C-alpha cells in the first residue's frame, strides 16, 4: 500500500475522529484554566501540526492537557494571561534544550507496570468523568468528586440515548465485515449526531465562540521577581515534558508501528510550546486521551496528528456551525469505550506472574485519587523499593545430605544480605563437611569477607568447606582479582570454567559433568518455568532456521528462553524446495518442522539466519564436498544460492544470498504462502557475524546487510 493510499484510507478518517474529540476537550481545558477559549484551540492546532511534524512519536497527539490546568490557572492568577503565554514560550525553549541534551530516553527506564497502571488509572478517570456527560450533566475535574456525585446525577434521557447509541456503535462496529475500513469512533459520532438531528432531541451540543479570533492575546514579559518567573518556566517545562514522555511511552504499547524517539519528541514539544505561547495559546503536551483515540481509530502515520490540527483550524474559522450539531453525549460515549479499553485485563495476569501487581495497583489508585504525575511518582517509588529488595534479596538454603551439609546461595550477594547468610552458616554444627554452592551473579567485598571469615574459622575448628561456583566471584576475590560487573552464567566455555573452579589440570568428561552441573546449579532456577510450559504447552514466537555450526547460539543472539523459539538447525541453514509428493527421496524433516510450526503452533514469524565463516558455504563455493556423500547431496539444496552470486568468491556475500534464497524456498510451502497472504506470518532473513557478535537483517533483493540500529 502506497503512502498516499495509507493516508487516505487510515490517517484521514482517524484525524477527523481525533479532531472531533479535541475540540470540546480543548475548549473545556481553556475554560477550566481561566484562559481565553481561543487559547485552547490555538494550542490544539499548534500541538497537532508542529509536534506532529517535528516530534518523535508518530501516533502521539498533542494539545492542551487537563494535567496542566491547575498550574496554568495559578500562573494566570499570579502573572496574568499575556505573561503566562510568555512563560509558555520560555518553557518551550527549556524543553528544546532538554531534548538536545538527550534526557528524554530516561523515560524508557520506566517500569511497564507503572505505564500500564497509568493507562488504567487514566481509563478509569475518563470513564467516570464521561458518565456524567452521558447522563446529561457535566464532569468535575476530580475523579473522586465525579464518583460521589454519580448517584445524585439526574439523567437526561435524550443524552442517555445518544450516549448509549455511541457506545453500542463503538462496540459492535468492529464486528461488521470489512467495517474496519471506516473507524468505529467516526461511525459512532456520525450515527449519534444523525439521530439527534433527525429526532430533534434536546441535548447539549458542542459550543464554540462566535468570534474566536477576538480572544487572541499576544505574550507580554511577566512582571515580578526573576526567581518566581524562572520557577514558573521550569515548572511548565518539566510537567509538560514528563506528561508528554509518559504518554509517548504508553502509546508505544498500543501499536506495532515505529517506536518513539523520546529526545526528538521533547524537541517537538518544545517547539510547539514556543509557537503556541507566541500566538497566545495554552501550554502543549502529549495527551493520552487523544493519542489512544488516534491509535484506536486506525492511524498509521504522523499525518493523522497533523491533519487533525488542520481540521481544527479550518472548522473553527469557517464551519463552526457544523461542529455545533454534535451532541456532547456522543463524544462522551466514544471516550467511555476508549477509556475502558485502557484498563486491559490481560495485563493483570502477566503482571501477577512477574510479581509486579502491587506496583500496578498502587499506580492505578494514585492516578485516580491524586492525579497523573503524583500517581506515576508513587508507582515509580514502589517499583524502586521492589527493585532494591530484589537486589538485596539472597536465597539461602541449608540441608543435610549423605553425611554432609549443603548450602545453596542464589541471587546477588551484597552487604544487605550478609546478615541472613551468616546466620544460616552459623547454624551448621562444627566439624562437618560443608559444600557451599554459590550460583550468584554478583558479590561485593562485604559478602566476600563474611564468607571467607566464616570459612577460615570453621576449618580452624576442624570442619571442611568446599566452595563450588560457576562464576568464580569468591575464587577471584581470594586471588586478589575480584569481579566488578554482574555476570551472565550461561555464557562461556565449559572447560575454561572447569579449570577455574576446580583447578584440576586433568581432563574431565564434559557431557556428564555439564549435565550434572545443570542439575546442581541451574535446574531449580528454571524448573518453575519449565513446569508451567509442560502444563500449558509450547507457544513459540518464531520458527528459527539456522546452521548447525557450534558457534551460533540461537537463544543467546535472539534473547529468547524456554518456550519462545521453535528451532531447526542443519548444515547451511537450508530449506529444501517443497515437492508435492510423499514418496520423494528429499529430506522431509525440515518441511515437517515448517508445517508443524505454521499449521499447529501458529508461529507469527519464521527467521532464516545465516552466519559468517560458514563451513557449508565454503564447501559449496569451493566444491570440496565429495560426490556420493550425504554432504554433497544435501548441499544441492543450495545450488540456487550459488547461482544468485555467480562468479563471486565472496564467502560472506554467498552466505547472505543463501538466506534470501531460503526465504524464497519457504514460500514454496502451501501453508507458508497461505499464512503470509492472510497477514498471519512474516518471513525474516538474518545474518550473524561471529567476529563482531552482531546480528544483521538481510535485504532479500540485493543481499545487503542492514544494521538493526538503523531500524530502531
DOTI-266092 format. One record per residue (C-alpha): residue number from 1; residue in one letter; x, y, z. Coordinates in steps of 0.05 Angstrom, whole numbers. Layout:
VEXMI   rofi   pake        x        y        z
VEXMI    NUM      A        X        Y        Z
...
***
This chain:
VEXMI   rofi   pake        x        y        z
VEXMI      1      X        0        0        0
VEXMI      2      X       29       68      -21
VEXMI      3      X       39      124       29
VEXMI      4      X      -16      166       -4
VEXMI      5      X      -64      108       -1
VEXMI      6      X      -47       96       72
VEXMI      7      X      -61      169       89
VEXMI      8      X     -127      170       52
VEXMI      9      X     -152      103       78
VEXMI     10      X     -128      105      150
VEXMI     11      X     -100      172      172
VEXMI     12      X     -153      217      141
VEXMI     13      X     -213      186      178
VEXMI     14      X     -172      177      242
VEXMI     15      X     -152      251      241
VEXMI     16      X     -226      271      236
VEXMI     17      X     -244      228      296
VEXMI     18      X     -188      258      338
VEXMI     19      X     -207      328      315
VEXMI     20      X     -279      317      338
VEXMI     21      X     -255      297      407
VEXMI     22      X     -202      352      411
VEXMI     23      X     -250      410      401
VEXMI     24      X     -292      402      465
VEXMI     25      X     -231      379      506
VEXMI     26      X     -191      440      485
VEXMI     27      X     -248      488      500
VEXMI     28      X     -261      455      567
VEXMI     29      X     -188      458      589
VEXMI     30      X     -183      531      569
VEXMI     31      X     -246      548      608
VEXMI     32      X     -222      508      669
VEXMI     33      X     -155      544      667
VEXMI     34      X     -186      614      664
VEXMI     35      X     -154      628      597
VEXMI     36      X     -190      654      534
VEXMI     37      X     -226      597      498
VEXMI     38      X     -187      611      435
VEXMI     39      X     -122      595      474
VEXMI     40      X     -144      522      479
VEXMI     41      X     -158      519      404
VEXMI     42      X      -91      552      386
VEXMI     43      X      -55      500      429
VEXMI     44      X      -93      443      395
VEXMI     45      X      -76      469      325
VEXMI     46      X       -3      481      342
VEXMI     47      X        4      416      380
VEXMI     48      X      -25      376      322
VEXMI     49      X       15      409      266
VEXMI     50      X       82      426      299
VEXMI     51      X       91      365      344
VEXMI     52      X       61      321      290
VEXMI     53      X      114      344      241
VEXMI     54      X      174      351      288
VEXMI     55      X      160      303      346
VEXMI     56      X      189      234      356
VEXMI     57      X      124      195      363
VEXMI     58      X       85      180      300
VEXMI     59      X       20      167      337
VEXMI     60      X       20      215      396
VEXMI     61      X      -29      274      390
VEXMI     62      X      -11      337      428
VEXMI     63      X      -51      396      453
VEXMI     64      X      -75      428      517
VEXMI     65      X      -77      377      574
VEXMI     66      X     -121      371      635
VEXMI     67      X      -59      356      677
VEXMI     68      X      -34      428      666
VEXMI     69      X     -100      461      685
VEXMI     70      X      -83      476      758
VEXMI     71      X      -12      501      741
VEXMI     72      X      -37      547      686
VEXMI     73      X      -94      574      729
VEXMI     74      X      -44      591      784
VEXMI     75      X        2      627      736
VEXMI     76      X      -56      668      707
VEXMI     77      X      -75      690      777
VEXMI     78      X       -3      708      793
VEXMI     79      X       21      739      727
VEXMI     80      X      -40      749      683
VEXMI     81      X      -56      714      617
VEXMI     82      X       -8      751      568
VEXMI     83      X       51      738      616
VEXMI     84      X       30      665      622
VEXMI     85      X       35      659      546
VEXMI     86      X      106      688      551
VEXMI     87      X      124      637      605
VEXMI     88      X       99      582      557
VEXMI     89      X      149      607      505
VEXMI     90      X      206      603      556
VEXMI     91      X      184      533      576
VEXMI     92      X      187      512      503
VEXMI     93      X      259      535      498
VEXMI     94      X      277      495      561
VEXMI     95      X      244      433      531
VEXMI     96      X      285      440      467
VEXMI     97      X      348      444      509
VEXMI     98      X      327      381      547
VEXMI     99      X      316      344      482
VEXMI    100      X      384      366      454
VEXMI    101      X      418      340      518
VEXMI    102      X      386      271      508
VEXMI    103      X      348      266      574
VEXMI    104      X      284      241      541
VEXMI    105      X      309      169      536
VEXMI    106      X      307      164      612
VEXMI    107      X      232      153      605
VEXMI    108      X      248       84      575
VEXMI    109      X      271       63      645
VEXMI    110      X      200       67      670
VEXMI    111      X      172        1      694
VEXMI    112      X      119      -28      648
VEXMI    113      X       76      -39      710
VEXMI    114      X       77       36      722
VEXMI    115      X       60       51      649
VEXMI    116      X        2        2      647
VEXMI    117      X      -22       26      715
VEXMI    118      X      -20       98      690
VEXMI    119      X      -62       79      629
VEXMI    120      X     -112       41      672
VEXMI    121      X     -117      100      721
VEXMI    122      X     -129      147      663
VEXMI    123      X     -180      100      634
VEXMI    124      X     -219       97      699
VEXMI    125      X     -216      173      705
VEXMI    126      X     -242      182      634
VEXMI    127      X     -299      132      643
VEXMI    128      X     -323      162      709
VEXMI    129      X     -320      233      684
VEXMI    130      X     -355      219      617
VEXMI    131      X     -411      180      651
VEXMI    132      X     -435      247      678
VEXMI    133      X     -437      275      607
VEXMI    134      X     -475      214      581
VEXMI    135      X     -526      225      637
VEXMI    136      X     -535      297      613
VEXMI    137      X     -491      332      664
VEXMI    138      X     -420      359      666
VEXMI    139      X     -358      326      694
VEXMI    140      X     -317      353      751
VEXMI    141      X     -241      354      745
VEXMI    142      X     -233      308      805
VEXMI    143      X     -249      234      796
VEXMI    144      X     -270      223      868
VEXMI    145      X     -319      281      864
VEXMI    146      X     -347      251      800
VEXMI    147      X     -355      184      834
VEXMI    148      X     -391      214      895
VEXMI    149      X     -438      255      851
VEXMI    150      X     -457      199      803
VEXMI    151      X     -514      171      847
VEXMI    152      X     -545      241      851
VEXMI    153      X     -540      256      777
VEXMI    154      X     -610      264      747
VEXMI    155      X     -608      231      678
VEXMI    156      X     -628      269      616
VEXMI    157      X     -657      212      576
VEXMI    158      X     -642      243      508
VEXMI    159      X     -568      247      526
VEXMI    160      X     -571      176      554
VEXMI    161      X     -599      151      488
VEXMI    162      X     -547      187      447
VEXMI    163      X     -491      163      492
VEXMI    164      X     -516       91      491
VEXMI    165      X     -521       92      414
VEXMI    166      X     -449      117      410
VEXMI    167      X     -424       63      459
VEXMI    168      X     -461        7      423
VEXMI    169      X     -434       30      356
VEXMI    170      X     -363       32      383
VEXMI    171      X     -370      -39      409
VEXMI    172      X     -408      -71      351
VEXMI    173      X     -378      -35      290
VEXMI    174      X     -312      -74      291
VEXMI    175      X     -352     -139      285
VEXMI    176      X     -383     -116      219
VEXMI    177      X     -348     -150      159
VEXMI    178      X     -297     -101      130
VEXMI    179      X     -321      -50      180
VEXMI    180      X     -250      -31      197
VEXMI    181      X     -247        9      132
VEXMI    182      X     -283       65      170
VEXMI    183      X     -260       77      242
VEXMI    184      X     -312       60      295
VEXMI    185      X     -307      128      331
VEXMI    186      X     -324      165      267
VEXMI    187      X     -383      120      254
VEXMI    188      X     -407      127      326
VEXMI    189      X     -404      203      325
VEXMI    190      X     -438      206      257
VEXMI    191      X     -495      158      276
VEXMI    192      X     -508      192      343
VEXMI    193      X     -507      262      313
VEXMI    194      X     -554      240      257
VEXMI    195      X     -602      211      307
VEXMI    196      X     -601      275      349
VEXMI    197      X     -613      319      287
VEXMI    198      X     -670      275      259
VEXMI    199      X     -706      267      326
VEXMI    200      X     -693      339      348
VEXMI    201      X     -672      314      417
VEXMI    202      X     -659      369      468
VEXMI    203      X     -586      352      486
VEXMI    204      X     -524      393      498
VEXMI    205      X     -480      400      436
VEXMI    206      X     -410      427      423
VEXMI    207      X     -407      502      434
VEXMI    208      X     -356      547      401
VEXMI    209      X     -345      623      410
VEXMI    210      X     -379      666      357
VEXMI    211      X     -316      706      341
VEXMI    212      X     -258      661      362
VEXMI    213      X     -200      705      338
VEXMI    214      X     -222      763      382
VEXMI    215      X     -197      726      443
VEXMI    216      X     -125      723      420
VEXMI    217      X      -75      756      467
VEXMI    218      X       -2      763      448
VEXMI    219      X       50      747      502
VEXMI    220      X       80      801      548
VEXMI    221      X      140      798      593
VEXMI    222      X      119      777      664
VEXMI    223      X      128      827      720
VEXMI    224      X      155      801      786
VEXMI    225      X      218      771      814
VEXMI    226      X      265      732      769
VEXMI    227      X      262      673      816
VEXMI    228      X      186      668      812
VEXMI    229      X      187      675      736
VEXMI    230      X      243      623      729
VEXMI    231      X      207      575      774
VEXMI    232      X      144      582      733
VEXMI    233      X      182      569      668
VEXMI    234      X      217      508      696
VEXMI    235      X      152      481      726
VEXMI    236      X      115      485      660
VEXMI    237      X      174      455      622
VEXMI    238      X      184      396      670
VEXMI    239      X      110      379      679
VEXMI    240      X       95      384      605
VEXMI    241      X      157      343      588
VEXMI    242      X      142      288      638
VEXMI    243      X       70      283      616
VEXMI    244      X       90      281      543
VEXMI    245      X      143      228      553
VEXMI    246      X       97      185      596
VEXMI    247      X       43      190      543
VEXMI    248      X       93      172      487
VEXMI    249      X      118      110      524
VEXMI    250      X       46       89      538
VEXMI    251      X       25       99      466
VEXMI    252      X       82       55      442
VEXMI    253      X       49       -2      480
VEXMI    254      X      -15        6      440
VEXMI    255      X       12       -5      370
VEXMI    256      X       62      -45      329
VEXMI    257      X       90       13      290
VEXMI    258      X      156       51      298
VEXMI    259      X      178       65      369
VEXMI    260      X      181      137      394
VEXMI    261      X      246      177      393
VEXMI    262      X      237      210      461
VEXMI    263      X      292      262      453
VEXMI    264      X      263      284      387
VEXMI    265      X      194      284      420
VEXMI    266      X      219      333      472
VEXMI    267      X      246      379      418
VEXMI    268      X      180      376      381
VEXMI    269      X      141      391      445
VEXMI    270      X      188      450      460
VEXMI    271      X      179      479      390
VEXMI    272      X      103      473      397
VEXMI    273      X      103      508      464
VEXMI    274      X      146      564      437
VEXMI    275      X       98      574      378
VEXMI    276      X       35      565      420
VEXMI    277      X       57      616      472
VEXMI    278      X       78      665      418
VEXMI    279      X        8      660      387
VEXMI    280      X      -27      666      454
VEXMI    281      X      -42      592      464
VEXMI    282      X      -41      546      525
VEXMI    283      X       18      501      541
VEXMI    284      X       22      439      496
VEXMI    285      X       35      368      519
VEXMI    286      X       26      298      492
VEXMI    287      X      -45      277      511
VEXMI    288      X      -61      204      524
VEXMI    289      X     -136      211      511
VEXMI    290      X     -127      238      441
VEXMI    291      X      -67      194      427
VEXMI    292      X     -103      130      447
VEXMI    293      X     -163      151      406
VEXMI    294      X     -116      163      347
VEXMI    295      X      -88       92      352
VEXMI    296      X     -158       62      363
VEXMI    297      X     -184      100      302
VEXMI    298      X     -133       65      258
VEXMI    299      X      -79      118      246
VEXMI    300      X      -17       92      210
VEXMI    301      X       29      153      205
VEXMI    302      X       41      222      236
VEXMI    303      X       -4      251      181
VEXMI    304      X      -64      238      225
VEXMI    305      X      -39      284      280
VEXMI    306      X      -20      338      231
VEXMI    307      X      -87      335      195
VEXMI    308      X     -126      338      260
VEXMI    309      X      -94      405      274
VEXMI    310      X     -111      429      204
VEXMI    311      X     -184      408      213
VEXMI    312      X     -190      446      279
VEXMI    313      X     -164      510      246
VEXMI    314      X     -209      504      185
VEXMI    315      X     -272      484      221
VEXMI    316      X     -266      535      276
VEXMI    317      X     -255      591      226
VEXMI    318      X     -305      570      172
VEXMI    319      X     -351      513      194
VEXMI    320      X     -364      523      268
VEXMI    321      X     -439      514      258
VEXMI    322      X     -429      443      233
VEXMI    323      X     -389      423      295
VEXMI    324      X     -443      452      339
VEXMI    325      X     -491      397      315
VEXMI    326      X     -451      343      351
VEXMI    327      X     -480      322      418
VEXMI    328      X     -431      323      477
VEXMI    329      X     -461      256      498
VEXMI    330      X     -438      225      432
VEXMI    331      X     -366      246      444
VEXMI    332      X     -372      222      516
VEXMI    333      X     -396      153      492
VEXMI    334      X     -335      147      448
VEXMI    335      X     -289      168      505
VEXMI    336      X     -321      117      552
VEXMI    337      X     -304       59      506
VEXMI    338      X     -233       87      493
VEXMI    339      X     -223       95      568
VEXMI    340      X     -249       25      584
VEXMI    341      X     -201       -5      535
VEXMI    342      X     -143       26      571
VEXMI    343      X     -158      -20      630
VEXMI    344      X     -130      -83      599
VEXMI    345      X     -149     -145      640
VEXMI    346      X      -95     -186      604
VEXMI    347      X      -41     -145      637
VEXMI    348      X      -63     -166      706
VEXMI    349      X      -45     -239      695
VEXMI    350      X       22     -222      664
VEXMI    351      X       40     -173      719
VEXMI    352      X       19     -222      773
VEXMI    353      X       65     -276      743
VEXMI    354      X      123     -226      746
VEXMI    355      X      106     -202      816
VEXMI    356      X       90     -131      792
VEXMI    357      X       16     -129      810
VEXMI    358      X       28      -85      872
VEXMI    359      X       64      -32      830
VEXMI    360      X        7      -33      780
VEXMI    361      X      -47      -27      834
VEXMI    362      X      -12       30      871
VEXMI    363      X       -3       69      806
VEXMI    364      X      -76       60      787
VEXMI    365      X     -100       84      854
VEXMI    366      X      -50      141      855
VEXMI    367      X      -71      167      787
VEXMI    368      X     -145      162      805
VEXMI    369      X     -140      193      874
VEXMI    370      X      -82      242      868
VEXMI    371      X      -71      256      795
VEXMI    372      X      -27      233      737
VEXMI    373      X       42      256      758
VEXMI    374      X       30      240      832
VEXMI    375      X        5      170      816
VEXMI    376      X       64      156      770
VEXMI    377      X      113      182      822
VEXMI    378      X       83      136      875
VEXMI    379      X       86       77      826
VEXMI    380      X      158       91      809
VEXMI    381      X      176       96      883
VEXMI    382      X      144       28      897
VEXMI    383      X      179       -2      836
VEXMI    384      X      246       24      861
VEXMI    385      X      235       -4      930
VEXMI    386      X      218      -72      900
VEXMI    387      X      280      -69      856
VEXMI    388      X      324      -53      916
VEXMI    389      X      293     -111      954
VEXMI    390      X      306     -158      896
VEXMI    391      X      377     -133      891
VEXMI    392      X      390     -144      964
VEXMI    393      X      350     -208      969
VEXMI    394      X      392     -270      974
VEXMI    395      X      364     -340      977
VEXMI    396      X      399     -386     1026
VEXMI    397      X      380     -459     1033
VEXMI    398      X      415     -505     1083
VEXMI    399      X      403     -580     1084
VEXMI    400      X      440     -644     1105
VEXMI    401      X      452     -696     1051
VEXMI    402      X      491     -761     1054
VEXMI    403      X      531     -741     1115
VEXMI    404      X      550     -672     1091
VEXMI    405      X      518     -603     1095
VEXMI    406      X      497     -569     1030
VEXMI    407      X      488     -493     1030
VEXMI    408      X      455     -464      967
VEXMI    409      X      463     -389      958
VEXMI    410      X      429     -353      900
VEXMI    411      X      417     -282      876
VEXMI    412      X      460     -220      885
VEXMI    413      X      504     -226      947
VEXMI    414      X      513     -155      975
VEXMI    415      X      523     -127     1044
VEXMI    416      X      448     -122     1057
VEXMI    417      X      441     -198     1053
VEXMI    418      X      504     -216     1092
VEXMI    419      X      468     -220     1159
VEXMI    420      X      419     -273     1134
VEXMI    421      X      475     -314     1103
VEXMI    422      X      519     -313     1165
VEXMI    423      X      461     -333     1209
VEXMI    424      X      448     -394     1166
VEXMI    425      X      521     -413     1163
VEXMI    426      X      529     -409     1239
VEXMI    427      X      472     -459     1247
VEXMI    428      X      516     -514     1218
VEXMI    429      X      548     -558     1272
VEXMI    430      X      624     -554     1278
VEXMI    431      X      669     -608     1250
VEXMI    432      X      625     -625     1189
VEXMI    433      X      638     -627     1115
VEXMI    434      X      603     -567     1083
VEXMI    435      X      592     -556     1008
VEXMI    436      X      578     -482      995
VEXMI    437      X      545     -474      926
VEXMI    438      X      546     -403      900
VEXMI    439      X      501     -391      840
VEXMI    440      X      504     -316      845
VEXMI    441      X      510     -260      794
VEXMI    442      X      546     -210      839
VEXMI    443      X      586     -209      904
VEXMI    444      X      611     -146      938
VEXMI    445      X      671     -141      986
VEXMI    446      X      628     -146     1049
VEXMI    447      X      598     -211     1026
VEXMI    448      X      665     -240     1007
VEXMI    449      X      695     -222     1075
VEXMI    450      X      636     -253     1111
VEXMI    451      X      642     -319     1074
VEXMI    452      X      718     -321     1077
VEXMI    453      X      719     -305     1152
VEXMI    454      X      667     -359     1166
VEXMI    455      X      704     -410     1124
VEXMI    456      X      771     -395     1157
VEXMI    457      X      741     -401     1227
VEXMI    458      X      701     -463     1210
VEXMI    459      X      761     -500     1182
VEXMI    460      X      803     -478     1242
VEXMI    461      X      753     -514     1287
VEXMI    462      X      761     -580     1248
VEXMI    463      X      709     -571     1194
VEXMI    464      X      718     -580     1119
VEXMI    465      X      690     -529     1069
VEXMI    466      X      686     -536      993
VEXMI    467      X      663     -476      953
VEXMI    468      X      630     -492      886
VEXMI    469      X      614     -435      839
VEXMI    470      X      605     -424      766
VEXMI    471      X      623     -351      761
VEXMI    472      X      684     -353      808
VEXMI    473      X      666     -290      846
VEXMI    474      X      693     -319      910
VEXMI    475      X      755     -351      879
VEXMI    476      X      775     -288      842
VEXMI    477      X      766     -246      905
VEXMI    478      X      812     -294      943
VEXMI    479      X      864     -287      888
VEXMI    480      X      861     -212      892
VEXMI    481      X      822     -204      826
VEXMI    482      X      750     -191      847
VEXMI    483      X      697     -183      794
VEXMI    484      X      664     -115      785
VEXMI    485      X      606     -130      739
VEXMI    486      X      547     -177      740
VEXMI    487      X      559     -240      700
VEXMI    488      X      518     -279      650
VEXMI    489      X      525     -350      678
VEXMI    490      X      507     -388      615
VEXMI    491      X      560     -356      570
VEXMI    492      X      630     -384      567
VEXMI    493      X      670     -446      551
VEXMI    494      X      656     -504      597
VEXMI    495      X      729     -525      600
VEXMI    496      X      751     -454      619
VEXMI    497      X      701     -452      676
VEXMI    498      X      721     -522      698
VEXMI    499      X      794     -504      704
VEXMI    500      X      780     -440      743
VEXMI    501      X      730     -473      790
VEXMI    502      X      762     -540      807
VEXMI    503      X      835     -521      790
VEXMI    504      X      843     -591      762
VEXMI    505      X      892     -599      704
VEXMI    506      X      869     -670      686
VEXMI    507      X      815     -676      632
VEXMI    508      X      743     -689      653
VEXMI    509      X      680     -714      618
VEXMI    510      X      645     -650      592
VEXMI    511      X      578     -683      573
VEXMI    512      X      565     -716      640
VEXMI    513      X      596     -660      681
VEXMI    514      X      556     -609      642
VEXMI    515      X      490     -645      656
VEXMI    516      X      508     -654      729
VEXMI    517      X      526     -581      735
VEXMI    518      X      458     -561      705
VEXMI    519      X      421     -604      756
VEXMI    520      X      463     -577      813
VEXMI    521      X      467     -503      796
VEXMI    522      X      411     -484      748
VEXMI    523      X      355     -535      747
VEXMI    524      X      319     -509      809
VEXMI    525      X      321     -438      780
VEXMI    526      X      288     -457      714
VEXMI    527      X      243     -512      740
VEXMI    528      X      181     -468      753
VEXMI    529      X      183     -441      682
VEXMI    530      X      191     -509      650
VEXMI    531      X      136     -539      694
VEXMI    532      X       88     -485      671
VEXMI    533      X      107     -498      598
VEXMI    534      X       97     -572      609
VEXMI    535      X       27     -559      635
VEXMI    536      X        6     -507      585
VEXMI    537      X       43     -530      523
VEXMI    538      X       90     -490      478
VEXMI    539      X       71     -426      443
VEXMI    540      X      136     -403      409
VEXMI    541      X      141     -334      379
VEXMI    542      X      183     -356      320
VEXMI    543      X      209     -414      278
VEXMI    544      X      284     -402      276
VEXMI    545      X      321     -438      220
VEXMI    546      X      396     -433      226
VEXMI    547      X      461     -470      215
VEXMI    548      X      486     -527      259
VEXMI    549      X      551     -490      270
VEXMI    550      X      570     -496      344
VEXMI    551      X      588     -422      346
VEXMI    552      X      517     -400      330
VEXMI    553      X      474     -397      394
VEXMI    554      X      401     -382      373
VEXMI    555      X      373     -369      443
VEXMI    556      X      431     -323      460
VEXMI    557      X      430     -279      398
VEXMI    558      X      354     -274      399
VEXMI    559      X      350     -263      475
VEXMI    560      X      298     -319      479
VEXMI    561      X      284     -370      533
VEXMI    562      X      247     -436      542
VEXMI    563      X      183     -439      501
VEXMI    564      X      197     -378      459
VEXMI    565      X      235     -407      399
VEXMI    566      X      220     -467      355
VEXMI    567      X      288     -482      325
VEXMI    568      X      311     -522      265
VEXMI    569      X      386     -530      254
VEXMI    570      X      421     -562      195
VEXMI    571      X      483     -555      153
VEXMI    572      X      479     -487      118
VEXMI    573      X      410     -466      146
VEXMI    574      X      378     -495       83
VEXMI    575      X      304     -503       66
VEXMI    576      X      292     -555       12
VEXMI    577      X      241     -534      -40
VEXMI    578      X      172     -563      -26
VEXMI    579      X      156     -623      -71
VEXMI    580      X       84     -646      -79
VEXMI    581      X       99     -719      -66
VEXMI    582      X      100     -761       -3
VEXMI    583      X      147     -811      -37
VEXMI    584      X      202     -760      -52
VEXMI    585      X      271     -781      -31
VEXMI    586      X      287     -710       -9
VEXMI    587      X      298     -699       65
VEXMI    588      X      229     -683       93
VEXMI    589      X      248     -666      165
VEXMI    590      X      255     -591      151
VEXMI    591      X      189     -589      114
VEXMI    592      X      155     -626      170
VEXMI    593      X      181     -576      221
VEXMI    594      X      158     -517      177
VEXMI    595      X       87     -546      170
VEXMI    596      X       83     -563      244
VEXMI    597      X      106     -492      264
VEXMI    598      X       58     -457      217
VEXMI    599      X       -4     -502      219
VEXMI    600      X       -1     -528      291
VEXMI    601      X       39     -477      331
VEXMI    602      X       15     -417      290
VEXMI    603      X       82     -381      296
VEXMI    604      X       76     -309      273
VEXMI    605      X      148     -306      247
VEXMI    606      X      198     -351      210
VEXMI    607      X      271     -329      214
VEXMI    608      X      325     -357      169
VEXMI    609      X      393     -339      199
VEXMI    610      X      458     -349      163
VEXMI    611      X      527     -331      192
VEXMI    612      X      597     -311      175
VEXMI    613      X      654     -362      166
VEXMI    614      X      603     -415      147
VEXMI    615      X      635     -482      131
VEXMI    616      X      576     -504       88
VEXMI    617      X      581     -442       44
VEXMI    618      X      656     -452       39
VEXMI    619      X      646     -524       15
VEXMI    620      X      593     -500      -34
VEXMI    621      X      638     -446      -62
VEXMI    622      X      699     -490      -68
VEXMI    623      X      662     -553      -89
VEXMI    624      X      701     -592      -37
VEXMI    625      X      643     -638      -17
VEXMI    626      X      658     -706      -48
VEXMI    627      X      606     -732      -97
VEXMI    628      X      567     -791      -69
VEXMI    629      X      570     -765        3
VEXMI    630      X      509     -743       42
VEXMI    631      X      541     -674       48
VEXMI    632      X      546     -667      -27
VEXMI    633      X      473     -689      -35
VEXMI    634      X      449     -640       19
VEXMI    635      X      487     -581      -10
VEXMI    636      X      449     -589      -75
VEXMI    637      X      394     -552      -39
VEXMI    638      X      439     -490      -41
VEXMI    639      X      457     -490     -115
VEXMI    640      X      405     -436     -128
VEXMI    641      X      440     -393      -75
VEXMI    642      X      506     -402     -112
VEXMI    643      X      473     -382     -178
VEXMI    644      X      449     -317     -147
VEXMI    645      X      522     -295     -138
VEXMI    646      X      550     -329     -199
VEXMI    647      X      624     -314     -209
VEXMI    648      X      638     -287     -140
VEXMI    649      X      688     -316      -90
VEXMI    650      X      659     -274      -32
VEXMI    651      X      641     -324       21
VEXMI    652      X      601     -275       63
VEXMI    653      X      561     -250        3
VEXMI    654      X      543     -322      -13
VEXMI    655      X      520     -333       59
VEXMI    656      X      475     -272       55
VEXMI    657      X      448     -292      -14
VEXMI    658      X      435     -362       14
VEXMI    659      X      390     -331       67
VEXMI    660      X      349     -295       14
VEXMI    661      X      343     -359      -27
VEXMI    662      X      318     -398       32
VEXMI    663      X      263     -346       43
VEXMI    664      X      241     -359      -29
VEXMI    665      X      244     -434      -16
VEXMI    666      X      199     -425       45
VEXMI    667      X      146     -394        0
VEXMI    668      X      141     -458      -40
VEXMI    669      X      105     -489       20
VEXMI    670      X       29     -480       14
VEXMI    671      X       19     -468       88
VEXMI    672      X       72     -413       88
VEXMI    673      X       42     -379       27
VEXMI    674      X      -28     -382       56
VEXMI    675      X       -8     -355      124
VEXMI    676      X       34     -299       94
VEXMI    677      X      -22     -279       46
VEXMI    678      X      -70     -274      106
VEXMI    679      X      -22     -229      143
VEXMI    680      X      -12     -282      197
VEXMI    681      X       61     -297      181
VEXMI    682      X      123     -256      169
VEXMI    683      X      189     -282      138
VEXMI    684      X      254     -251      162
VEXMI    685      X      325     -261      138
VEXMI    686      X      382     -252      188
VEXMI    687      X      457     -257      187
VEXMI    688      X      502     -266      248
VEXMI    689      X      573     -240      244
VEXMI    690      X      614     -285      290
VEXMI    691      X      674     -240      297
VEXMI    692      X      632     -178      313
VEXMI    693      X      578     -215      353
VEXMI    694      X      529     -172      314
VEXMI    695      X      462     -190      282
VEXMI    696      X      441     -160      216
VEXMI    697      X      378     -164      174
VEXMI    698      X      386     -188      103
VEXMI    699      X      355     -148       46
VEXMI    700      X      323     -202        3
VEXMI    701      X      333     -162      -61
VEXMI    702      X      407     -145      -61
VEXMI    703      X      432     -187       -1
VEXMI    704      X      453     -122       33
VEXMI    705      X      464     -128      109
VEXMI    706      X      422      -78      147
VEXMI    707      X      442      -58      218
VEXMI    708      X      387      -65      269
VEXMI    709      X      404        4      299
VEXMI    710      X      382       37      234
VEXMI    711      X      312        8      243
VEXMI    712      X      304       25      317
***
